[in-house]
Amino acid sequence: MRFPRAWLPALAAVLVTGACGDSPPESRATGHLSNGKELGVSAEGFSRNVGYSNMAAWADVPAGTRGELDVTGPVSYRCPGTFQTPPASWRAEYPYLQPSARDPNWPSLHFRDSLGGSTFTLRVFSPSGSVSTTLPRGSASPVPTTTEFHPGPPPPGCDQTGGPPPAPPESAVAVFPKLRSEVSAISNAKLRQDLQAKVEAAQEQVRTGAWATAANTLQDLMDEAYAQEGKNLTPKEEDAIVVTAHELFSDLSP
Protein backbone atom coordinates (compact mmCIF):
# COMPACT_ATOMS: atom_id res chain seq x y z
CA MET A 1 0.00 0.00 0.00
CA ARG A 2 1.50 3.33 -0.98
CA PHE A 3 1.03 5.53 2.03
CA PRO A 4 2.95 8.80 2.09
CA ARG A 5 6.68 8.21 2.37
CA ALA A 6 7.92 6.69 5.63
CA TRP A 7 4.47 5.94 6.99
CA LEU A 8 5.38 2.39 6.08
CA PRO A 9 7.45 1.75 9.23
CA ALA A 10 4.58 2.95 11.39
CA LEU A 11 2.09 0.72 9.57
CA ALA A 12 4.31 -2.33 9.09
CA ALA A 13 3.05 -4.23 12.11
CA VAL A 14 -0.59 -3.90 11.02
CA LEU A 15 0.03 -4.75 7.40
CA VAL A 16 2.17 -7.78 8.22
CA THR A 17 -0.58 -9.09 10.49
CA GLY A 18 -2.93 -9.37 7.51
CA ALA A 19 -0.38 -10.34 4.90
CA CYS A 20 -1.09 -14.06 4.86
CA GLY A 21 -2.14 -15.56 1.57
CA ASP A 22 -2.87 -13.43 -1.48
CA SER A 23 -1.92 -9.79 -1.40
CA PRO A 24 -4.99 -7.87 -0.22
CA PRO A 25 -6.53 -5.37 -2.64
CA GLU A 26 -5.74 -1.73 -2.12
CA SER A 27 -7.00 1.58 -3.39
CA ARG A 28 -5.49 5.05 -3.28
CA ALA A 29 -6.58 8.46 -4.53
CA THR A 30 -5.08 11.94 -4.42
CA GLY A 31 -6.59 15.30 -5.27
CA HIS A 32 -6.09 19.00 -4.74
CA LEU A 33 -7.46 21.53 -2.30
CA SER A 34 -8.86 24.87 -3.38
CA ASN A 35 -5.39 26.36 -2.88
CA GLY A 36 -3.78 23.77 -5.19
CA LYS A 37 -2.12 21.70 -2.47
CA GLU A 38 -2.47 17.92 -2.21
CA LEU A 39 -4.72 15.67 -0.16
CA GLY A 40 -5.14 11.93 -0.36
CA VAL A 41 -6.59 8.77 1.13
CA SER A 42 -5.37 5.16 1.04
CA ALA A 43 -7.29 2.02 1.93
CA GLU A 44 -6.49 -1.68 2.05
CA GLY A 45 -8.54 -4.77 2.87
CA PHE A 46 -5.72 -6.02 5.01
CA SER A 47 -7.24 -8.91 6.96
CA ARG A 48 -9.07 -11.58 5.01
CA ASN A 49 -9.66 -13.91 7.92
CA VAL A 50 -11.17 -11.26 10.21
CA GLY A 51 -12.78 -8.91 7.72
CA TYR A 52 -11.24 -5.51 8.36
CA SER A 53 -10.12 -2.70 6.13
CA ASN A 54 -7.40 -0.22 7.00
CA MET A 55 -7.09 3.38 5.83
CA ALA A 56 -5.15 6.59 6.30
CA ALA A 57 -5.81 10.15 5.12
CA TRP A 58 -3.47 13.12 4.73
CA ALA A 59 -3.36 16.67 3.39
CA ASP A 60 -0.86 19.46 2.87
CA VAL A 61 -2.45 21.73 5.48
CA PRO A 62 -1.36 23.35 8.76
CA ALA A 63 -1.66 21.24 11.89
CA GLY A 64 -5.05 21.78 13.53
CA THR A 65 -6.97 22.10 10.24
CA ARG A 66 -10.39 20.43 10.51
CA GLY A 67 -11.28 17.48 8.33
CA GLU A 68 -13.68 14.57 8.17
CA LEU A 69 -13.62 11.01 6.89
CA ASP A 70 -16.81 9.35 5.65
CA VAL A 71 -16.85 5.59 5.13
CA THR A 72 -19.79 4.32 3.08
CA GLY A 73 -20.33 0.61 2.63
CA PRO A 74 -21.81 -2.47 4.35
CA VAL A 75 -21.04 -0.55 7.55
CA SER A 76 -20.77 3.25 7.35
CA TYR A 77 -18.95 5.69 9.63
CA ARG A 78 -18.26 9.40 10.04
CA CYS A 79 -14.99 10.46 11.65
CA PRO A 80 -14.47 14.19 12.28
CA GLY A 81 -11.05 15.31 13.43
CA THR A 82 -8.05 17.51 12.83
CA PHE A 83 -4.86 17.11 10.85
CA GLN A 84 -1.80 16.50 13.01
CA THR A 85 1.92 16.73 12.31
CA PRO A 86 3.38 13.23 12.42
CA PRO A 87 6.42 12.45 14.57
CA ALA A 88 9.73 13.28 12.88
CA SER A 89 10.70 9.60 12.93
CA TRP A 90 7.98 8.87 10.35
CA ARG A 91 9.57 11.28 7.84
CA ALA A 92 6.01 11.71 6.54
CA GLU A 93 5.31 14.17 3.78
CA TYR A 94 2.03 15.67 5.05
CA PRO A 95 -0.05 15.92 8.24
CA TYR A 96 -2.51 13.07 8.77
CA LEU A 97 -6.18 13.15 9.87
CA GLN A 98 -6.59 12.25 13.53
CA PRO A 99 -10.21 11.73 14.58
CA SER A 100 -11.12 12.96 18.04
CA ALA A 101 -10.03 10.57 20.80
CA ARG A 102 -7.70 8.73 18.42
CA ASP A 103 -4.23 7.70 19.56
CA PRO A 104 -2.03 10.50 18.12
CA ASN A 105 0.85 8.09 17.53
CA TRP A 106 -0.97 5.93 14.97
CA PRO A 107 -1.96 7.29 11.54
CA SER A 108 -4.42 4.65 10.39
CA LEU A 109 -7.97 3.56 11.19
CA HIS A 110 -9.41 0.04 11.06
CA PHE A 111 -12.99 -0.64 9.97
CA ARG A 112 -14.93 -3.90 10.21
CA ASP A 113 -16.22 -4.69 6.73
CA SER A 114 -18.13 -7.90 6.00
CA LEU A 115 -18.01 -7.72 2.19
CA GLY A 116 -15.56 -5.04 1.11
CA GLY A 117 -16.64 -2.43 -1.38
CA SER A 118 -16.46 0.48 1.07
CA THR A 119 -15.85 4.01 -0.21
CA PHE A 120 -13.57 6.27 1.83
CA THR A 121 -14.11 10.01 1.38
CA LEU A 122 -11.83 12.61 2.93
CA ARG A 123 -13.12 16.18 3.27
CA VAL A 124 -11.15 19.25 4.26
CA PHE A 125 -13.14 22.36 5.12
CA SER A 126 -10.74 25.29 4.76
CA PRO A 127 -9.07 25.30 2.31
CA SER A 128 -11.84 23.18 0.85
CA GLY A 129 -11.39 19.90 -0.98
CA SER A 130 -12.37 16.24 -1.04
CA VAL A 131 -11.15 12.96 -2.47
CA SER A 132 -12.62 9.43 -2.48
CA THR A 133 -11.39 5.91 -3.07
CA THR A 134 -13.28 2.60 -3.12
CA LEU A 135 -12.00 -0.85 -2.21
CA PRO A 136 -13.09 -3.61 -4.60
CA ARG A 137 -15.81 -5.86 -3.25
CA GLY A 138 -14.35 -8.88 -1.58
CA SER A 139 -11.40 -6.87 -0.29
CA ALA A 140 -12.15 -7.89 3.25
CA SER A 141 -12.98 -11.39 4.37
CA PRO A 142 -16.62 -12.38 3.75
CA VAL A 143 -18.42 -13.54 6.88
CA PRO A 144 -20.03 -17.00 6.43
CA THR A 145 -23.73 -16.76 5.64
CA THR A 146 -24.50 -18.83 8.75
CA THR A 147 -22.89 -16.18 10.97
CA GLU A 148 -24.68 -12.99 11.96
CA PHE A 149 -22.42 -10.06 11.14
CA HIS A 150 -21.71 -7.52 13.89
CA PRO A 151 -19.47 -4.62 12.94
CA GLY A 152 -17.84 -4.31 16.36
CA PRO A 153 -16.97 -1.03 18.08
CA PRO A 154 -16.59 2.01 15.83
CA PRO A 155 -12.98 3.21 15.57
CA PRO A 156 -12.18 5.69 18.35
CA GLY A 157 -13.46 9.13 17.42
CA CYS A 158 -15.93 7.77 14.84
CA ASP A 159 -19.71 7.35 14.81
CA GLN A 160 -21.35 4.48 12.94
CA THR A 161 -23.88 5.95 10.52
CA GLY A 162 -25.20 2.86 8.73
CA GLY A 163 -25.26 -0.93 8.74
CA PRO A 164 -25.95 -3.44 11.52
CA PRO A 165 -25.64 -1.71 14.91
CA PRO A 166 -22.62 -2.75 16.97
CA ALA A 167 -23.07 -4.70 20.17
CA PRO A 168 -22.88 -2.21 23.07
CA PRO A 169 -19.94 -2.35 25.47
CA GLU A 170 -20.46 -4.89 28.23
CA SER A 171 -20.33 -2.10 30.79
CA ALA A 172 -23.37 -0.40 29.26
CA VAL A 173 -25.72 -3.19 30.37
CA ALA A 174 -24.99 -2.62 34.06
CA VAL A 175 -23.57 0.89 34.21
CA PHE A 176 -26.25 2.90 32.39
CA PRO A 177 -28.94 1.78 34.90
CA LYS A 178 -26.57 2.64 37.76
CA LEU A 179 -25.92 6.12 36.31
CA ARG A 180 -29.63 6.66 35.74
CA SER A 181 -30.34 5.73 39.38
CA GLU A 182 -27.69 8.13 40.69
CA VAL A 183 -29.00 10.98 38.58
CA SER A 184 -32.62 10.26 39.58
CA ALA A 185 -31.69 10.79 43.24
CA ILE A 186 -30.70 14.44 42.66
CA SER A 187 -33.02 16.71 44.63
CA ASN A 188 -32.77 19.76 42.36
CA ALA A 189 -35.45 19.19 39.71
CA LYS A 190 -33.86 21.22 36.91
CA LEU A 191 -30.42 19.65 37.30
CA ARG A 192 -31.98 16.19 37.59
CA GLN A 193 -33.90 16.68 34.35
CA ASP A 194 -30.84 18.07 32.53
CA LEU A 195 -28.63 15.13 33.52
CA GLN A 196 -31.37 12.56 32.92
CA ALA A 197 -31.71 13.88 29.36
CA LYS A 198 -27.97 13.45 28.83
CA VAL A 199 -28.04 9.88 30.18
CA GLU A 200 -30.92 8.95 27.86
CA ALA A 201 -29.25 10.63 24.90
CA ALA A 202 -25.95 8.85 25.52
CA GLN A 203 -27.65 5.46 25.83
CA GLU A 204 -29.50 5.96 22.53
CA GLN A 205 -26.29 7.12 20.83
CA VAL A 206 -24.53 3.95 22.00
CA ARG A 207 -27.42 1.82 20.73
CA THR A 208 -27.21 3.31 17.24
CA GLY A 209 -23.40 3.14 17.03
CA ALA A 210 -22.72 6.85 17.59
CA TRP A 211 -20.11 6.06 20.22
CA ALA A 212 -17.98 9.17 19.72
CA THR A 213 -21.06 11.37 20.14
CA ALA A 214 -22.07 9.38 23.23
CA ALA A 215 -18.62 9.94 24.72
CA ASN A 216 -19.03 13.69 24.13
CA THR A 217 -22.47 13.61 25.78
CA LEU A 218 -21.04 11.84 28.83
CA GLN A 219 -18.21 14.37 28.98
CA ASP A 220 -20.80 17.17 29.02
CA LEU A 221 -22.62 15.35 31.84
CA MET A 222 -19.41 15.06 33.88
CA ASP A 223 -18.54 18.71 33.28
CA GLU A 224 -21.99 19.77 34.50
CA ALA A 225 -21.69 17.57 37.59
CA TYR A 226 -18.29 19.08 38.38
CA ALA A 227 -19.72 22.59 38.06
CA GLN A 228 -22.64 21.78 40.40
CA GLU A 229 -20.56 20.39 43.27
CA GLY A 230 -21.25 22.43 46.38
CA LYS A 231 -24.25 24.08 44.71
CA ASN A 232 -26.89 21.53 43.75
CA LEU A 233 -24.78 18.40 44.34
CA THR A 234 -22.97 17.27 47.45
CA PRO A 235 -19.35 16.13 46.95
CA LYS A 236 -20.50 12.55 47.47
CA GLU A 237 -23.24 12.83 44.82
CA GLU A 238 -20.90 14.53 42.35
CA ASP A 239 -18.20 11.90 42.88
CA ALA A 240 -20.60 8.97 42.37
CA ILE A 241 -22.04 10.41 39.15
CA VAL A 242 -18.66 11.32 37.67
CA VAL A 243 -17.06 7.97 38.52
CA THR A 244 -19.95 6.03 36.96
CA ALA A 245 -20.11 8.24 33.85
CA HIS A 246 -16.34 7.99 33.41
CA GLU A 247 -16.53 4.19 33.41
CA LEU A 248 -18.83 4.39 30.39
CA PHE A 249 -16.79 7.17 28.79
CA SER A 250 -13.63 5.04 28.98
CA ASP A 251 -15.28 2.14 27.17
CA LEU A 252 -16.55 4.40 24.41
CA SER A 253 -13.30 6.27 23.74
CA PRO A 254 -10.40 3.83 24.25
Backbone torsions as a table, in degrees:
resi	resn	phi	psi	omega
1	MET	NA	133.1	-172.7
2	ARG	-96.2	74.1	172.0
3	PHE	-71.8	165.6	176.2
4	PRO	-53.2	149.8	-174.1
5	ARG	-46.0	136.8	174.8
6	ALA	67.6	8.4	164.7
7	TRP	-77.0	-17.0	-176.3
8	LEU	-58.2	-42.9	177.3
9	PRO	-59.5	-39.8	-178.0
10	ALA	-67.3	-29.3	-176.6
11	LEU	-97.3	-5.9	-170.1
12	ALA	-57.6	-42.5	-176.7
13	ALA	-61.8	-40.9	179.7
14	VAL	-67.3	-46.0	-174.1
15	LEU	-69.6	-34.8	178.0
16	VAL	-66.2	-36.2	180.0
17	THR	-55.6	-37.6	-176.6
18	GLY	-103.4	19.2	-171.9
19	ALA	-91.8	9.7	-178.8
20	CYS	-73.0	144.3	176.2
21	GLY	77.2	-149.1	-179.0
22	ASP	-63.3	151.1	176.2
23	SER	-64.2	129.3	-177.7
24	PRO	-70.4	146.6	177.5
25	PRO	-61.6	152.6	177.3
26	GLU	-139.2	162.7	178.4
27	SER	-149.4	141.9	-176.8
28	ARG	-146.4	141.8	177.8
29	ALA	-143.7	144.1	173.7
30	THR	-127.5	156.7	178.6
31	GLY	-152.4	-165.1	-177.1
32	HIS	-132.5	141.6	175.2
33	LEU	-76.4	173.1	-178.9
34	SER	-63.9	-19.2	177.0
35	ASN	-95.2	7.8	176.4
36	GLY	89.8	-5.4	-179.1
37	LYS	-85.0	166.5	-167.4
38	GLU	-91.3	148.6	165.7
39	LEU	-139.3	160.2	-177.5
40	GLY	-163.8	165.2	178.7
41	VAL	-144.7	139.4	177.1
42	SER	-125.7	145.2	178.5
43	ALA	-143.3	149.2	179.4
44	GLU	-148.9	134.0	174.0
45	GLY	-82.3	81.2	-162.5
46	PHE	-86.8	-9.3	-177.4
47	SER	-133.0	100.1	-176.8
48	ARG	-71.8	-33.9	-174.0
49	ASN	-82.3	-16.5	179.1
50	VAL	-108.1	-34.6	178.8
51	GLY	91.4	53.8	178.0
52	TYR	-122.0	154.3	168.1
53	SER	-121.5	153.5	-173.9
54	ASN	-125.0	138.5	179.9
55	MET	-145.4	162.0	172.6
56	ALA	-145.9	151.4	-177.8
57	ALA	-135.3	144.0	-177.5
58	TRP	-146.9	163.9	178.3
59	ALA	-160.7	150.6	177.8
60	ASP	-86.1	76.1	-176.8
61	VAL	-136.6	162.0	176.2
62	PRO	-65.8	148.6	174.5
63	ALA	-57.5	139.4	-178.0
64	GLY	96.7	-9.9	177.4
65	THR	-64.0	136.0	-179.1
66	ARG	-78.4	143.3	175.3
67	GLY	-149.6	177.9	-178.6
68	GLU	-153.6	139.8	174.2
69	LEU	-111.7	128.3	171.6
70	ASP	-110.4	130.2	174.5
71	VAL	-113.8	121.2	-178.1
72	THR	-120.9	121.6	-178.3
73	GLY	-180.0	-153.7	177.3
74	PRO	-54.2	-33.9	170.1
75	VAL	-129.0	131.9	-175.2
76	SER	-114.9	147.9	-177.7
77	TYR	-140.1	157.9	168.7
78	ARG	-129.3	129.8	-173.9
79	CYS	-129.7	90.9	175.2
80	PRO	-77.4	152.3	179.1
81	GLY	-176.0	-163.5	177.7
82	THR	-131.3	155.4	176.9
83	PHE	-82.1	134.5	-176.5
84	GLN	-123.0	146.0	176.9
85	THR	-73.3	124.6	-179.3
86	PRO	-72.0	158.0	176.2
87	PRO	-56.9	148.9	-177.7
88	ALA	-58.8	-30.5	-177.6
89	SER	-64.3	-20.9	179.0
90	TRP	-76.5	-23.3	-175.4
91	ARG	52.3	36.3	-177.2
92	ALA	-75.7	150.9	-175.2
93	GLU	-78.1	-38.9	-173.9
94	TYR	-135.6	159.1	172.2
95	PRO	-61.4	151.8	-177.5
96	TYR	-113.5	154.2	179.9
97	LEU	-76.8	124.5	176.0
98	GLN	-115.8	105.7	175.8
99	PRO	-60.4	155.1	178.2
100	SER	-54.7	140.8	177.8
101	ALA	73.6	2.7	-179.4
102	ARG	-81.4	144.3	174.8
103	ASP	-56.6	118.6	-175.4
104	PRO	-69.7	-9.9	-177.4
105	ASN	-95.8	10.7	-177.5
106	TRP	-135.5	120.8	-169.4
107	PRO	-86.4	-6.9	-171.2
108	SER	-115.2	161.8	177.2
109	LEU	-122.3	149.1	-178.4
110	HIS	-119.6	129.6	-175.9
111	PHE	-123.4	131.8	174.1
112	ARG	-72.4	131.0	-173.4
113	ASP	-145.4	111.1	-172.8
114	SER	-74.1	-26.6	-172.2
115	LEU	-127.5	-11.8	-169.8
116	GLY	80.1	-170.2	178.5
117	GLY	82.5	9.7	-179.6
118	SER	-73.6	146.5	173.8
119	THR	-107.1	131.6	-179.0
120	PHE	-110.1	119.6	-178.4
121	THR	-119.6	122.2	176.1
122	LEU	-100.4	131.5	176.1
123	ARG	-122.7	135.5	172.6
124	VAL	-117.3	138.7	-169.7
125	PHE	-93.9	-37.7	-179.4
126	SER	-157.0	108.2	2.6
127	PRO	-67.8	150.9	-172.2
128	SER	-81.8	152.2	175.9
129	GLY	170.5	159.2	176.8
130	SER	-152.1	157.3	178.0
131	VAL	-153.1	146.1	-177.6
132	SER	-132.4	151.4	171.9
133	THR	-144.8	148.5	-176.8
134	THR	-124.4	130.1	173.6
135	LEU	-78.4	139.6	176.5
136	PRO	-59.9	147.8	176.3
137	ARG	-61.5	143.5	-175.0
138	GLY	86.5	3.3	179.4
139	SER	-62.0	-43.7	178.2
140	ALA	-99.3	161.1	-174.6
141	SER	-63.0	125.9	173.9
142	PRO	-65.8	142.3	174.8
143	VAL	-86.7	135.1	-179.5
144	PRO	-53.6	144.7	-176.0
145	THR	-63.9	-19.2	179.5
146	THR	-83.7	-5.0	-177.2
147	THR	-108.6	128.7	176.1
148	GLU	-71.7	129.8	-177.0
149	PHE	-86.1	126.6	172.3
150	HIS	-120.8	128.3	-173.6
151	PRO	-72.4	-13.1	-178.1
152	GLY	78.9	179.0	-177.6
153	PRO	-62.0	142.2	171.9
154	PRO	-61.5	151.9	174.1
155	PRO	-57.1	146.4	179.8
156	PRO	-52.9	132.3	-179.6
157	GLY	88.2	0.5	-177.1
158	CYS	-116.8	149.5	170.8
159	ASP	-107.6	138.4	171.5
160	GLN	-78.0	131.6	-177.0
161	THR	-116.6	-3.1	179.2
162	GLY	-169.5	158.7	180.0
163	GLY	99.0	-178.6	-179.8
164	PRO	-60.0	134.2	-179.3
165	PRO	-66.1	144.8	178.4
166	PRO	-72.8	153.3	172.8
167	ALA	-65.6	135.5	-178.9
168	PRO	-67.1	157.9	174.9
169	PRO	-57.1	147.2	-179.6
170	GLU	-56.6	-34.6	-177.6
171	SER	-63.2	-28.8	-173.9
172	ALA	-63.0	-32.0	-177.0
173	VAL	-61.4	-42.7	-177.2
174	ALA	-95.9	-32.5	-168.3
175	VAL	-83.8	-35.0	177.4
176	PHE	-60.2	-46.1	176.4
177	PRO	-60.4	-37.0	178.2
178	LYS	-63.8	-44.6	179.7
179	LEU	-64.3	-41.1	179.6
180	ARG	-61.7	-40.7	179.7
181	SER	-65.1	-41.4	179.7
182	GLU	-65.2	-40.6	179.9
183	VAL	-69.7	-36.3	-178.7
184	SER	-65.5	-20.8	-178.4
185	ALA	-83.9	-4.9	179.7
186	ILE	-66.5	132.3	-176.1
187	SER	-78.6	-32.3	-179.8
188	ASN	-72.6	117.9	-171.2
189	ALA	-64.0	-43.3	-177.0
190	LYS	-65.7	-45.7	179.0
191	LEU	-64.3	-41.1	179.0
192	ARG	-59.2	-45.5	-179.3
193	GLN	-65.7	-40.3	179.7
194	ASP	-62.2	-46.3	-177.7
195	LEU	-73.6	-34.7	175.8
196	GLN	-60.7	-40.7	179.1
197	ALA	-62.8	-38.1	178.7
198	LYS	-68.3	-40.4	177.9
199	VAL	-61.4	-46.8	-179.4
200	GLU	-64.3	-40.6	179.3
201	ALA	-64.1	-44.1	-179.5
202	ALA	-63.4	-40.3	-179.9
203	GLN	-65.0	-40.9	177.9
204	GLU	-67.1	-38.5	178.1
205	GLN	-63.8	-39.5	175.7
206	VAL	-63.4	-43.1	-178.0
207	ARG	-59.6	-37.6	-176.2
208	THR	-90.7	0.0	178.1
209	GLY	93.9	3.1	179.7
210	ALA	-86.7	64.4	-171.9
211	TRP	-69.0	-37.9	179.7
212	ALA	-64.3	-40.9	177.3
213	THR	-65.7	-39.3	177.6
214	ALA	-62.4	-40.3	177.8
215	ALA	-61.9	-40.4	177.5
216	ASN	-64.6	-39.5	178.3
217	THR	-63.0	-42.8	178.4
218	LEU	-66.8	-35.0	175.9
219	GLN	-63.6	-41.9	176.7
220	ASP	-60.8	-41.1	178.7
221	LEU	-61.8	-45.4	179.7
222	MET	-64.5	-40.9	178.7
223	ASP	-60.9	-41.5	-179.9
224	GLU	-67.2	-38.9	177.8
225	ALA	-64.2	-42.6	176.2
226	TYR	-56.0	-46.9	-175.0
227	ALA	-67.1	-23.4	-175.8
228	GLN	-94.6	-3.4	178.6
229	GLU	-62.2	131.2	-178.9
230	GLY	82.6	-6.3	177.5
231	LYS	-110.1	-77.3	179.5
232	ASN	-110.7	3.9	175.4
233	LEU	-133.0	137.4	170.8
234	THR	-74.7	159.5	176.0
235	PRO	-54.8	-36.4	180.0
236	LYS	-67.2	-43.2	178.5
237	GLU	-64.3	-45.3	179.8
238	GLU	-60.4	-44.0	-178.0
239	ASP	-63.4	-43.4	-179.0
240	ALA	-62.7	-45.1	-178.4
241	ILE	-65.4	-44.7	-177.4
242	VAL	-66.9	-42.6	-179.7
243	VAL	-62.2	-44.2	-179.3
244	THR	-67.0	-44.8	179.5
245	ALA	-63.8	-37.3	-178.7
246	HIS	-68.3	-30.3	175.8
247	GLU	-61.2	-43.7	175.3
248	LEU	-66.8	-45.9	-179.1
249	PHE	-54.8	-43.0	-178.2
250	SER	-63.7	-35.9	179.0
251	ASP	-74.4	-22.0	-177.9
252	LEU	-93.1	-16.4	-177.9
253	SER	-137.8	67.1	-177.4
254	PRO	-66.4	NA	NA
